[in-house]
Amino acid sequence: MSGAETEEAPVLPDPLDGDPRLPTFFGSAWGAVHRYRDMLADEGVLRGLVGPREVSRLWERHLLNSAAVVPFLPTSGRIVDLGSGAGLPGVVVAAMLPEAEVVLLEPMERRCAWLSEVVSELGLPNATVTRARAEDVHGSLTAAAVTARAVAPLDRLYRWAFPLLASGGVLVALKGARASDEVQAAEKAGRRLGGGQASIHAAHTIDGVDETTVVRVVREAVRGVR
């Protein structure tokens, strides 16, 4: 091979592929989640929704990470997945909470096309795709819960998510190592919008997989956006 030629790095196997704990963890949602994983590894990469290097860590970094929000959500009622993107965590939530109505809210047309294909392929009758920004549906879409993953810092996320929540509704956001700093920085914005005290949780899925940081905030009072 000449110096001008380059060789594509091989796609490494996911160490959790074939792990017998996964079907047990996902339970009745296993078939849908496993098929979703295959779609992400194939079409998801081709469409630029998932980076090629992510294929080797889809289970830990994306699917189990998304599943970590489920214990913090209501099992029924409407859940809005804000900025759903490739469908994380919304598709996983819909598969694991069949009694809930999950709205995959996404403004980009190509991502909405992908999400519609995923919902159809996985047979998720409780999931719908809505092409819109959060601000577009303020006042017309109300939910018991809103989920968000890698969407925005909490102060901005509060302005988008809280107007979608009914009084007593909950925002459940997947966050990283700086979650505590974000919670502190967003405290005043949350209070202005009727949010209660944010709580930070280290959510466990299966042994050997890093815990997921989850921020949970209840909208205690309905107030306008300022």
C-alpha atoms as an extended CHARMM CRD file, in Angstrom:
* protein
*
       226  EXT
         1         1  MET       CA              0.0000000000        0.0000000000        0.0000000000  PROA      1               0.0000000000
         2         2  SER       CA              1.4000000000        3.4040000000       -0.9590000000  PROA      2               0.0000000000
         3         3  GLY       CA              1.7350000000        6.2460000000        1.5370000000  PROA      3               0.0000000000
         4         4  ALA       CA             -1.1680000000        8.0600000000       -0.1620000000  PROA      4               0.0000000000
         5         5  GLU       CA             -3.5330000000        5.1890000000        0.5400000000  PROA      5               0.0000000000
         6         6  THR       CA             -5.3660000000        4.8660000000        3.7900000000  PROA      6               0.0000000000
         7         7  GLU       CA             -6.9920000000        1.8730000000        5.3720000000  PROA      7               0.0000000000
         8         8  GLU       CA            -10.2970000000        2.0790000000        7.1640000000  PROA      8               0.0000000000
         9         9  ALA       CA            -10.0710000000        1.1450000000       10.8060000000  PROA      9               0.0000000000
        10        10  PRO       CA            -11.8930000000       -2.1350000000       11.4120000000  PROA      10              0.0000000000
        11        11  VAL       CA            -15.1730000000       -2.0290000000       13.3140000000  PROA      11              0.0000000000
        12        12  LEU       CA            -14.5230000000       -3.6840000000       16.6480000000  PROA      12              0.0000000000
        13        13  PRO       CA            -17.0670000000       -6.1090000000       18.0860000000  PROA      13              0.0000000000
        14        14  ASP       CA            -19.2890000000       -4.9550000000       20.9040000000  PROA      14              0.0000000000
        15        15  PRO       CA            -18.1780000000       -6.8370000000       24.0430000000  PROA      15              0.0000000000
        16        16  LEU       CA            -21.8100000000       -7.0720000000       25.1730000000  PROA      16              0.0000000000
        17        17  ASP       CA            -23.0910000000       -8.7530000000       21.9940000000  PROA      17              0.0000000000
        18        18  GLY       CA            -24.4570000000      -12.1370000000       23.0170000000  PROA      18              0.0000000000
        19        19  ASP       CA            -24.3320000000      -11.3310000000       26.7340000000  PROA      19              0.0000000000
        20        20  PRO       CA            -27.0900000000      -13.4680000000       28.3160000000  PROA      20              0.0000000000
        21        21  ARG       CA            -27.8820000000      -10.7200000000       30.8280000000  PROA      21              0.0000000000
        22        22  LEU       CA            -29.2650000000       -8.4340000000       28.1270000000  PROA      22              0.0000000000
        23        23  PRO       CA            -32.4590000000      -10.4170000000       27.3270000000  PROA      23              0.0000000000
        24        24  THR       CA            -33.0980000000      -10.7260000000       31.0620000000  PROA      24              0.0000000000
        25        25  PHE       CA            -32.5860000000       -7.0110000000       31.6450000000  PROA      25              0.0000000000
        26        26  PHE       CA            -34.8290000000       -5.8690000000       28.7760000000  PROA      26              0.0000000000
        27        27  GLY       CA            -37.4760000000       -8.5480000000       29.3780000000  PROA      27              0.0000000000
        28        28  SER       CA            -40.4440000000       -8.3700000000       26.9960000000  PROA      28              0.0000000000
        29        29  ALA       CA            -38.8060000000       -5.4350000000       25.1840000000  PROA      29              0.0000000000
        30        30  TRP       CA            -35.7940000000       -7.5360000000       24.1990000000  PROA      30              0.0000000000
        31        31  GLY       CA            -36.9090000000       -8.4010000000       20.6570000000  PROA      31              0.0000000000
        32        32  ALA       CA            -37.5940000000       -4.7650000000       19.7460000000  PROA      32              0.0000000000
        33        33  VAL       CA            -34.4470000000       -3.4260000000       21.4050000000  PROA      33              0.0000000000
        34        34  HSD       CA            -32.2380000000       -6.0540000000       19.7590000000  PROA      34              0.0000000000
        35        35  ARG       CA            -33.6930000000       -5.2600000000       16.3290000000  PROA      35              0.0000000000
        36        36  TYR       CA            -33.2110000000       -1.5480000000       17.0090000000  PROA      36              0.0000000000
        37        37  ARG       CA            -29.5630000000       -2.1990000000       17.8390000000  PROA      37              0.0000000000
        38        38  ASP       CA            -29.1310000000       -3.9100000000       14.4530000000  PROA      38              0.0000000000
        39        39  MET       CA            -30.7960000000       -0.9910000000       12.6710000000  PROA      39              0.0000000000
        40        40  LEU       CA            -28.5040000000        1.5050000000       14.4040000000  PROA      40              0.0000000000
        41        41  ALA       CA            -25.4170000000       -0.5390000000       13.5010000000  PROA      41              0.0000000000
        42        42  ASP       CA            -26.4550000000       -0.7310000000        9.8420000000  PROA      42              0.0000000000
        43        43  GLU       CA            -28.7290000000        2.0310000000        8.5240000000  PROA      43              0.0000000000
        44        44  GLY       CA            -28.0330000000        4.2800000000       11.5000000000  PROA      44              0.0000000000
        45        45  VAL       CA            -24.3580000000        4.4250000000       10.5430000000  PROA      45              0.0000000000
        46        46  LEU       CA            -25.0630000000        4.8070000000        6.8190000000  PROA      46              0.0000000000
        47        47  ARG       CA            -27.3620000000        7.7780000000        7.5110000000  PROA      47              0.0000000000
        48        48  GLY       CA            -24.8970000000        9.4790000000        9.8180000000  PROA      48              0.0000000000
        49        49  LEU       CA            -27.0670000000        9.0570000000       12.9070000000  PROA      49              0.0000000000
        50        50  VAL       CA            -24.4640000000        6.9490000000       14.6790000000  PROA      50              0.0000000000
        51        51  GLY       CA            -20.7000000000        7.1730000000       14.1940000000  PROA      51              0.0000000000
        52        52  PRO       CA            -18.9480000000        4.0060000000       12.9550000000  PROA      52              0.0000000000
        53        53  ARG       CA            -16.8670000000        3.8470000000       16.1230000000  PROA      53              0.0000000000
        54        54  GLU       CA            -20.0650000000        3.7330000000       18.2000000000  PROA      54              0.0000000000
        55        55  VAL       CA            -21.0150000000        0.2970000000       16.8170000000  PROA      55              0.0000000000
        56        56  SER       CA            -18.6330000000       -1.3860000000       19.2460000000  PROA      56              0.0000000000
        57        57  ARG       CA            -20.3450000000        0.2670000000       22.2230000000  PROA      57              0.0000000000
        58        58  LEU       CA            -23.9870000000        0.5050000000       21.2130000000  PROA      58              0.0000000000
        59        59  TRP       CA            -25.1710000000       -1.5800000000       24.1450000000  PROA      59              0.0000000000
        60        60  GLU       CA            -23.3310000000        0.2130000000       26.9250000000  PROA      60              0.0000000000
        61        61  ARG       CA            -23.1410000000        3.7670000000       25.6470000000  PROA      61              0.0000000000
        62        62  HSD       CA            -26.5110000000        4.0430000000       23.9340000000  PROA      62              0.0000000000
        63        63  LEU       CA            -29.0800000000        1.3130000000       24.6170000000  PROA      63              0.0000000000
        64        64  LEU       CA            -28.4140000000        0.5320000000       28.2770000000  PROA      64              0.0000000000
        65        65  ASN       CA            -27.7230000000        4.2180000000       28.8250000000  PROA      65              0.0000000000
        66        66  SER       CA            -31.1840000000        4.9950000000       27.4330000000  PROA      66              0.0000000000
        67        67  ALA       CA            -32.8400000000        2.2240000000       29.4440000000  PROA      67              0.0000000000
        68        68  ALA       CA            -31.4750000000        3.7890000000       32.6230000000  PROA      68              0.0000000000
        69        69  VAL       CA            -34.1770000000        6.4990000000       32.4840000000  PROA      69              0.0000000000
        70        70  VAL       CA            -37.0720000000        4.0380000000       32.5800000000  PROA      70              0.0000000000
        71        71  PRO       CA            -37.2800000000        3.5770000000       36.3910000000  PROA      71              0.0000000000
        72        72  PHE       CA            -37.6620000000        7.3670000000       36.7390000000  PROA      72              0.0000000000
        73        73  LEU       CA            -40.6210000000        7.6100000000       34.3390000000  PROA      73              0.0000000000
        74        74  PRO       CA            -44.3520000000        6.9820000000       34.7490000000  PROA      74              0.0000000000
        75        75  THR       CA            -45.4750000000        3.6440000000       33.2960000000  PROA      75              0.0000000000
        76        76  SER       CA            -48.4770000000        5.2060000000       31.5530000000  PROA      76              0.0000000000
        77        77  GLY       CA            -49.5670000000        8.5660000000       30.1730000000  PROA      77              0.0000000000
        78        78  ARG       CA            -47.7430000000       10.6250000000       27.5610000000  PROA      78              0.0000000000
        79        79  ILE       CA            -43.9480000000       10.8330000000       27.4800000000  PROA      79              0.0000000000
        80        80  VAL       CA            -42.2680000000       13.2690000000       25.0750000000  PROA      80              0.0000000000
        81        81  ASP       CA            -38.7340000000       12.4580000000       23.9330000000  PROA      81              0.0000000000
        82        82  LEU       CA            -37.3580000000       15.9160000000       23.2180000000  PROA      82              0.0000000000
        83        83  GLY       CA            -34.9600000000       16.1840000000       20.2780000000  PROA      83              0.0000000000
        84        84  SER       CA            -35.2660000000       12.4600000000       19.6810000000  PROA      84              0.0000000000
        85        85  GLY       CA            -32.5850000000       12.2970000000       16.9570000000  PROA      85              0.0000000000
        86        86  ALA       CA            -31.7270000000        8.6460000000       16.3340000000  PROA      86              0.0000000000
        87        87  GLY       CA            -34.3990000000        7.6660000000       18.8850000000  PROA      87              0.0000000000
        88        88  LEU       CA            -32.3580000000        7.6110000000       22.0620000000  PROA      88              0.0000000000
        89        89  PRO       CA            -33.8030000000        7.2500000000       24.6110000000  PROA      89              0.0000000000
        90        90  GLY       CA            -37.3480000000        7.4780000000       23.1760000000  PROA      90              0.0000000000
        91        91  VAL       CA            -37.4200000000        4.2560000000       21.1560000000  PROA      91              0.0000000000
        92        92  VAL       CA            -36.0140000000        2.2520000000       24.0690000000  PROA      92              0.0000000000
        93        93  VAL       CA            -38.5240000000        3.8760000000       26.4210000000  PROA      93              0.0000000000
        94        94  ALA       CA            -41.4110000000        3.0070000000       24.0900000000  PROA      94              0.0000000000
        95        95  ALA       CA            -40.2680000000       -0.6170000000       23.8910000000  PROA      95              0.0000000000
        96        96  MET       CA            -39.9140000000       -0.9320000000       27.6730000000  PROA      96              0.0000000000
        97        97  LEU       CA            -43.0840000000        0.9800000000       28.6400000000  PROA      97              0.0000000000
        98        98  PRO       CA            -45.8160000000       -0.3670000000       26.3390000000  PROA      98              0.0000000000
        99        99  GLU       CA            -48.6060000000        1.2600000000       28.3700000000  PROA      99              0.0000000000
       100       100  ALA       CA            -47.1660000000        4.7520000000       27.8540000000  PROA      100             0.0000000000
       101       101  GLU       CA            -47.7270000000        6.9550000000       24.8020000000  PROA      101             0.0000000000
       102       102  VAL       CA            -44.2820000000        8.0360000000       23.6040000000  PROA      102             0.0000000000
       103       103  VAL       CA            -43.9650000000       11.0390000000       21.2960000000  PROA      103             0.0000000000
       104       104  LEU       CA            -40.6490000000       11.2240000000       19.4510000000  PROA      104             0.0000000000
       105       105  LEU       CA            -40.2810000000       14.9890000000       18.9480000000  PROA      105             0.0000000000
       106       106  GLU       CA            -37.6780000000       15.8890000000       16.3390000000  PROA      106             0.0000000000
       107       107  PRO       CA            -37.3800000000       18.9310000000       14.0160000000  PROA      107             0.0000000000
       108       108  MET       CA            -35.1740000000       17.4390000000       11.2780000000  PROA      108             0.0000000000
       109       109  GLU       CA            -37.0040000000       15.7790000000        8.3730000000  PROA      109             0.0000000000
       110       110  ARG       CA            -34.4030000000       13.0910000000        7.6770000000  PROA      110             0.0000000000
       111       111  ARG       CA            -34.3240000000       12.0610000000       11.3120000000  PROA      111             0.0000000000
       112       112  CYS       CA            -38.1270000000       11.9270000000       11.4090000000  PROA      112             0.0000000000
       113       113  ALA       CA            -38.0770000000        9.6430000000        8.3530000000  PROA      113             0.0000000000
       114       114  TRP       CA            -35.6600000000        7.3420000000       10.1790000000  PROA      114             0.0000000000
       115       115  LEU       CA            -37.7440000000        7.3830000000       13.3620000000  PROA      115             0.0000000000
       116       116  SER       CA            -40.8950000000        6.5080000000       11.4130000000  PROA      116             0.0000000000
       117       117  GLU       CA            -39.1090000000        3.5460000000        9.8450000000  PROA      117             0.0000000000
       118       118  VAL       CA            -37.8740000000        2.3800000000       13.2410000000  PROA      118             0.0000000000
       119       119  VAL       CA            -41.3410000000        2.6100000000       14.8110000000  PROA      119             0.0000000000
       120       120  SER       CA            -42.8200000000        0.6300000000       11.9140000000  PROA      120             0.0000000000
       121       121  GLU       CA            -40.0500000000       -1.9710000000       11.8240000000  PROA      121             0.0000000000
       122       122  LEU       CA            -40.1380000000       -2.5860000000       15.5790000000  PROA      122             0.0000000000
       123       123  GLY       CA            -43.9230000000       -2.6330000000       15.7480000000  PROA      123             0.0000000000
       124       124  LEU       CA            -44.2810000000        0.0220000000       18.4460000000  PROA      124             0.0000000000
       125       125  PRO       CA            -47.9700000000        1.0350000000       18.4160000000  PROA      125             0.0000000000
       126       126  ASN       CA            -47.4310000000        3.3060000000       21.4280000000  PROA      126             0.0000000000
       127       127  ALA       CA            -44.8370000000        5.4900000000       19.6690000000  PROA      127             0.0000000000
       128       128  THR       CA            -45.5280000000        8.3890000000       17.2960000000  PROA      128             0.0000000000
       129       129  VAL       CA            -43.1820000000       10.7360000000       15.4660000000  PROA      129             0.0000000000
       130       130  THR       CA            -43.8330000000       14.4890000000       15.4660000000  PROA      130             0.0000000000
       131       131  ARG       CA            -41.7060000000       16.8170000000       13.3650000000  PROA      131             0.0000000000
       132       132  ALA       CA            -41.4080000000       20.0060000000       15.3880000000  PROA      132             0.0000000000
       133       133  ARG       CA            -39.2530000000       21.9570000000       17.7940000000  PROA      133             0.0000000000
       134       134  ALA       CA            -40.3620000000       22.0460000000       21.4070000000  PROA      134             0.0000000000
       135       135  GLU       CA            -41.3640000000       25.7150000000       21.0560000000  PROA      135             0.0000000000
       136       136  ASP       CA            -43.6660000000       24.8340000000       18.1350000000  PROA      136             0.0000000000
       137       137  VAL       CA            -45.8690000000       22.6240000000       20.3240000000  PROA      137             0.0000000000
       138       138  HSD       CA            -45.9120000000       24.6680000000       23.5300000000  PROA      138             0.0000000000
       139       139  GLY       CA            -49.5760000000       25.0190000000       24.4230000000  PROA      139             0.0000000000
       140       140  SER       CA            -50.7360000000       22.1710000000       22.1720000000  PROA      140             0.0000000000
       141       141  LEU       CA            -48.8050000000       19.1820000000       23.5180000000  PROA      141             0.0000000000
       142       142  THR       CA            -48.8500000000       18.2790000000       27.2070000000  PROA      142             0.0000000000
       143       143  ALA       CA            -47.1000000000       15.3430000000       28.8150000000  PROA      143             0.0000000000
       144       144  ALA       CA            -46.6820000000       13.5240000000       32.0930000000  PROA      144             0.0000000000
       145       145  ALA       CA            -42.9410000000       13.2920000000       31.4170000000  PROA      145             0.0000000000
       146       146  VAL       CA            -40.2430000000       14.6170000000       29.0940000000  PROA      146             0.0000000000
       147       147  THR       CA            -37.0020000000       12.8080000000       28.3610000000  PROA      147             0.0000000000
       148       148  ALA       CA            -33.8740000000       14.3470000000       26.8510000000  PROA      148             0.0000000000
       149       149  ARG       CA            -30.4180000000       13.0460000000       25.9870000000  PROA      149             0.0000000000
       150       150  ALA       CA            -27.5660000000       15.2470000000       24.7750000000  PROA      150             0.0000000000
       151       151  VAL       CA            -30.0180000000       17.9960000000       23.7850000000  PROA      151             0.0000000000
       152       152  ALA       CA            -28.9070000000       21.1240000000       25.6580000000  PROA      152             0.0000000000
       153       153  PRO       CA            -27.6430000000       22.4330000000       29.0090000000  PROA      153             0.0000000000
       154       154  LEU       CA            -30.2910000000       22.2790000000       31.7150000000  PROA      154             0.0000000000
       155       155  ASP       CA            -31.0940000000       26.0020000000       31.7730000000  PROA      155             0.0000000000
       156       156  ARG       CA            -32.0640000000       25.8780000000       28.0860000000  PROA      156             0.0000000000
       157       157  LEU       CA            -33.6560000000       22.4620000000       28.4500000000  PROA      157             0.0000000000
       158       158  TYR       CA            -35.9530000000       23.7820000000       31.1770000000  PROA      158             0.0000000000
       159       159  ARG       CA            -37.2660000000       26.4950000000       28.8320000000  PROA      159             0.0000000000
       160       160  TRP       CA            -38.0440000000       23.9070000000       26.1590000000  PROA      160             0.0000000000
       161       161  ALA       CA            -39.2880000000       21.0580000000       28.3350000000  PROA      161             0.0000000000
       162       162  PHE       CA            -41.2570000000       22.6080000000       31.2120000000  PROA      162             0.0000000000
       163       163  PRO       CA            -43.9840000000       24.1560000000       29.0140000000  PROA      163             0.0000000000
       164       164  LEU       CA            -44.6690000000       20.6280000000       27.7370000000  PROA      164             0.0000000000
       165       165  LEU       CA            -45.2290000000       19.2740000000       31.2460000000  PROA      165             0.0000000000
       166       166  ALA       CA            -48.4860000000       19.2070000000       33.1260000000  PROA      166             0.0000000000
       167       167  SER       CA            -48.3340000000       20.2490000000       36.7750000000  PROA      167             0.0000000000
       168       168  GLY       CA            -46.7050000000       17.3380000000       38.5770000000  PROA      168             0.0000000000
       169       169  GLY       CA            -45.0200000000       16.1920000000       35.3660000000  PROA      169             0.0000000000
       170       170  VAL       CA            -41.3720000000       15.1990000000       35.4050000000  PROA      170             0.0000000000
       171       171  LEU       CA            -38.3370000000       16.0340000000       33.2910000000  PROA      171             0.0000000000
       172       172  VAL       CA            -35.8480000000       13.1520000000       33.1590000000  PROA      172             0.0000000000
       173       173  ALA       CA            -32.5690000000       14.1210000000       31.4920000000  PROA      173             0.0000000000
       174       174  LEU       CA            -29.5260000000       11.9900000000       30.7830000000  PROA      174             0.0000000000
       175       175  LYS       CA            -26.4440000000       13.9520000000       31.7540000000  PROA      175             0.0000000000
       176       176  GLY       CA            -22.6940000000       13.5350000000       32.1330000000  PROA      176             0.0000000000
       177       177  ALA       CA            -20.0130000000       14.2400000000       34.7120000000  PROA      177             0.0000000000
       178       178  ARG       CA            -20.9200000000       17.9420000000       34.9720000000  PROA      178             0.0000000000
       179       179  ALA       CA            -24.5340000000       17.2910000000       35.9810000000  PROA      179             0.0000000000
       180       180  SER       CA            -24.1040000000       18.9100000000       39.3830000000  PROA      180             0.0000000000
       181       181  ASP       CA            -22.6950000000       22.0940000000       37.8350000000  PROA      181             0.0000000000
       182       182  GLU       CA            -25.5910000000       22.2250000000       35.3460000000  PROA      182             0.0000000000
       183       183  VAL       CA            -28.1670000000       21.7530000000       38.0930000000  PROA      183             0.0000000000
       184       184  GLN       CA            -26.6790000000       24.6210000000       40.0860000000  PROA      184             0.0000000000
       185       185  ALA       CA            -26.4320000000       26.9300000000       37.0610000000  PROA      185             0.0000000000
       186       186  ALA       CA            -30.0480000000       26.2340000000       36.0550000000  PROA      186             0.0000000000
       187       187  GLU       CA            -31.6400000000       26.5100000000       39.4920000000  PROA      187             0.0000000000
       188       188  LYS       CA            -33.0890000000       30.0140000000       39.0400000000  PROA      188             0.0000000000
       189       189  ALA       CA            -34.4090000000       29.2360000000       35.5550000000  PROA      189             0.0000000000
       190       190  GLY       CA            -36.0940000000       26.1040000000       36.8780000000  PROA      190             0.0000000000
       191       191  ARG       CA            -37.7720000000       27.9530000000       39.7360000000  PROA      191             0.0000000000
       192       192  ARG       CA            -39.0870000000       30.6720000000       37.3880000000  PROA      192             0.0000000000
       193       193  LEU       CA            -40.8160000000       27.9590000000       35.3680000000  PROA      193             0.0000000000
       194       194  GLY       CA            -42.2940000000       26.2040000000       38.3870000000  PROA      194             0.0000000000
       195       195  GLY       CA            -39.6790000000       23.4890000000       38.7190000000  PROA      195             0.0000000000
       196       196  GLY       CA            -38.9000000000       21.8670000000       42.0360000000  PROA      196             0.0000000000
       197       197  GLN       CA            -35.5020000000       20.8490000000       43.3500000000  PROA      197             0.0000000000
       198       198  ALA       CA            -33.5490000000       18.8170000000       40.7910000000  PROA      198             0.0000000000
       199       199  SER       CA            -32.2620000000       15.4630000000       42.0020000000  PROA      199             0.0000000000
       200       200  ILE       CA            -29.2400000000       13.6580000000       40.5530000000  PROA      200             0.0000000000
       201       201  HSD       CA            -29.2110000000        9.8720000000       40.3870000000  PROA      201             0.0000000000
       202       202  ALA       CA            -26.5760000000        7.2930000000       39.4670000000  PROA      202             0.0000000000
       203       203  ALA       CA            -28.6930000000        4.7520000000       37.5570000000  PROA      203             0.0000000000
       204       204  HSD       CA            -27.4490000000        1.1550000000       37.4220000000  PROA      204             0.0000000000
       205       205  THR       CA            -28.2740000000       -1.2550000000       34.5970000000  PROA      205             0.0000000000
       206       206  ILE       CA            -26.0590000000       -4.3580000000       34.5750000000  PROA      206             0.0000000000
       207       207  ASP       CA            -22.8240000000       -5.1400000000       36.4080000000  PROA      207             0.0000000000
       208       208  GLY       CA            -19.6820000000       -3.9770000000       34.6650000000  PROA      208             0.0000000000
       209       209  VAL       CA            -21.4450000000       -1.1510000000       32.8240000000  PROA      209             0.0000000000
       210       210  ASP       CA            -20.8770000000        2.4190000000       33.9760000000  PROA      210             0.0000000000
       211       211  GLU       CA            -23.7750000000        3.9780000000       35.8410000000  PROA      211             0.0000000000
       212       212  THR       CA            -25.7930000000        6.5950000000       33.9880000000  PROA      212             0.0000000000
       213       213  THR       CA            -26.2640000000       10.0580000000       35.4820000000  PROA      213             0.0000000000
       214       214  VAL       CA            -29.9380000000       11.0060000000       35.4820000000  PROA      214             0.0000000000
       215       215  VAL       CA            -31.3250000000       14.4110000000       36.4800000000  PROA      215             0.0000000000
       216       216  ARG       CA            -34.9710000000       14.3890000000       37.5460000000  PROA      216             0.0000000000
       217       217  VAL       CA            -37.0600000000       17.5330000000       38.1060000000  PROA      217             0.0000000000
       218       218  VAL       CA            -40.7910000000       17.7830000000       38.8510000000  PROA      218             0.0000000000
       219       219  ARG       CA            -42.7640000000       20.7270000000       37.4730000000  PROA      219             0.0000000000
       220       220  GLU       CA            -44.5730000000       21.6780000000       40.6580000000  PROA      220             0.0000000000
       221       221  ALA       CA            -46.4360000000       24.7030000000       39.2810000000  PROA      221             0.0000000000
       222       222  VAL       CA            -47.4200000000       25.8170000000       35.8020000000  PROA      222             0.0000000000
       223       223  ARG       CA            -46.0040000000       29.2230000000       34.9690000000  PROA      223             0.0000000000
       224       224  GLY       CA            -45.2420000000       31.0790000000       31.7580000000  PROA      224             0.0000000000
       225       225  VAL       CA            -41.9340000000       31.0650000000       29.9410000000  PROA      225             0.0000000000
       226       226  ARG       CA            -39.7520000000       34.1250000000       30.5750000000  PROA      226             0.0000000000
